[in-house]
Amino acid sequence: MRRFLPAALLGLLLFLLAATLSPACRAHAEAIGLLIDVWSLGRETGPGGGPPPATIAYEGPGGEGRQADVYCDPRARPRARLLLAHGLVEAGKDDARLRTLGRVFARHRFLVVVPDFPGMRALRVGREDIDEVGAALAAAHRLSGCPPSAGANAGGARRGASGGGAPDPAAAEARLPTGVVGFSYSAGPVILALGRPGAARQEDFAVLFGGYADLENVVRFLTTGRHRDRGEDYGGEALPEGRWIVLQANAGSLADPADRESLAAIGRLRRADPGADISSLSASLGPSGKSVLDLFANTDPARFDDLLRRVDPAVRATLDALSPAKSLARPLPTDLYLLHGRSDAIVPYTESLKLQRSVRTGGRVRLALLGGFRHARPESDAGAAGWVAALRHPADSARILEVLAGILERRAEP
């Protein structure tokens, strides 16, 4: 028996070495660093380092000029593309968390594209947001290598956008896997853009953080603090100014310009000061504008359905058109990762549960509900180092680690 012991030990050593060197194991080891960076997003300044982004120009859905930042390590050939889609945030592509994620994923050999969506940046929503995401994805697919750095002349940056990035025949020949990440509101336009014929490829993937199935349910939660799933009624803490953000965002759906302007002004005033006097603006509203204000000012769950029925059909049609549960026309040819904070004060976590059940896809759908996250960022430990926050929330960390490892495994082989 003893004579077989050295051979058995050698076999075990070789097995452990093979497991350590396997792509899946390497991806998990690499994902640990990414995990700490994700938890660091709760700090005022996340992890830095890396070259500044290049800015490229591309055509919007109607031929308008659009811009995107591109994060890429010029010392190594990219192994995948990643598009980060911001939501309703006035900083747009300049949001500190997006800049941090861009630098972080660039260090892991992703070609990271962060577009600026003018409507979302202006806190407006509309069907055109789906087209904006589609145009940004098309621009990302034309990049095969790092474009000129931020210090290069503007003409060089424009050439990078229209000509497919830095010349790299080998990268151009090899198909780069492409993923897209949608945060909060942009999750709807992302999934709907991917659902259009010819928009997505089988090896593509999508990550939705704080996404939703139906915007009607988001409005219900923000105004009444209630949300539903499978006949069960749930309560939650809704962000007080959330109702006014969404009111301002949907004001553009009304036909009357005066109503649009007044509702947007009401939204801005109440966001800044919940007790602001809006009586003169409210009195100026026509019937359509008044019905929308009544819906968003309401706090009684029993009145919500009736108030929604009275709202201008154009507003309801916009909400439906941007809701994946109602407007996703075909199965997605992608794998889908859903992450949602259980304490999300803007989009209730039950919306990701509904997405998991309602979205048809030819790939896999994975859901991670996170107890230590609120709305697409850590709930607490804002001053703690990333590794400290990760250790304080082991269950969340394990779930996020699996998602990050899955994303890293999708990169093309070096």
C-alpha positions, 0 to 999 in steps of 0.5 A: 500500500505504501508504494502507491502513496507517492503516486497518489500524492502526486496525482492529488497535487496534479489535480489541485494544480489543474483545478487552480489553473482552470479558467473557472478557478482563475476567474474566481480568484480574479473576481475577488479583487473585483468584489472588493472594488464593488463594495468600495463603491459605497465610499466617496472615492472608489478605487482609482488608478489607470489611464484617463478615458478617451472620449469618442463620438458616435451617431445617435439614433437620429444621426445626432452627435453623441459621446462616450468615454472609453476605458481600456488598458493600452498595454494589453489587447482587450478580451471583451467589451462592456457597455455601462448604461447610466440611469436617471442621473444628472452627472450622466457618464461622469458619475463617480461610480461609473468612472470607478467601474470603468477603470476597474473593469479596464484593468481586467482587460475589458474595453469599457464604453460609458455613453452619455444619454442626453434624455436620462441625464436631463431626467427625462424618460421616453421610448427614444431611450431604447433607441439611444441604448441601441445606438450606443451598443452599435458604437461599442461593437465597432470598437475592437481596440483601445482608441486614442487616449484622452490626451490625443487630439479630438480628431483622433478620438473621432477616428477611433469611434468611426473606424473601430478603435485602434487598428488591431487586425487580430482583435478585429478577426476574433469576435469580442464577447460583449456585455451591457450593464443597466442601472436602475431606470436604464435596465428597461431600455437595455433589455428592450434594446437587446430584445430587438431583432439582430440587436444581440448575439448569442454570446452576449450577456446583460447585467441589470442592477436595480432593474424593473419589470413594470414601471407602473409598479415602481410608481406605486411603490414610490407614491404609496410605499407598497409593492406586490408580488404573486398576490402578496402585498409588501411595504417598504421605505420609499425615497421621499423625493423619488415620486418627484423625480419620476413625475419630472421624468414623465412630464414630457409624455403629455401633449400640452407644452404648458402642462409639461413645463408646469409638471417638470417645474413641480418635480424640481421644486418638490425634489429640492424642498418637499414643502415647497408651495406649488399651488400656482403651478398646480392651478395652471394645469389642464385636466391631463396635467392635473390627473398626473399630479394627482397620481404622483401626489397620492399616498393612499394605496387604495386610491392608486389604481383608480388614479392611474386609470384617470391618467392621460393614456399617453403617459400610461403608454410611455410607462408600458412601452418602457416596461419589459414585462409588457413590451419585450417582444421576443426571447432574449438570446442572452444570459441575464444577471439580475442584482437587486438590493433588498432595501432598495428605496426606489425600485422594490426588489420584487421587480427583479423577482418578476423579471426573473419569471417574466423575461423569456431568454434562450440563455440563463437567468441568475438572480442575486438579492443583496441584503447589504445594498440599497439602490445599486450601491452598498447600504452601509459601511460607507466609510469602510474599506471594500474588503471590510464591507465584503467580510461583513456581508458574506452572503452578499459577497458570495452572490456577487462573486459568482456573478463577477466570476461568470462575467470574467469567464466570458472574456475571449482567451488571451 
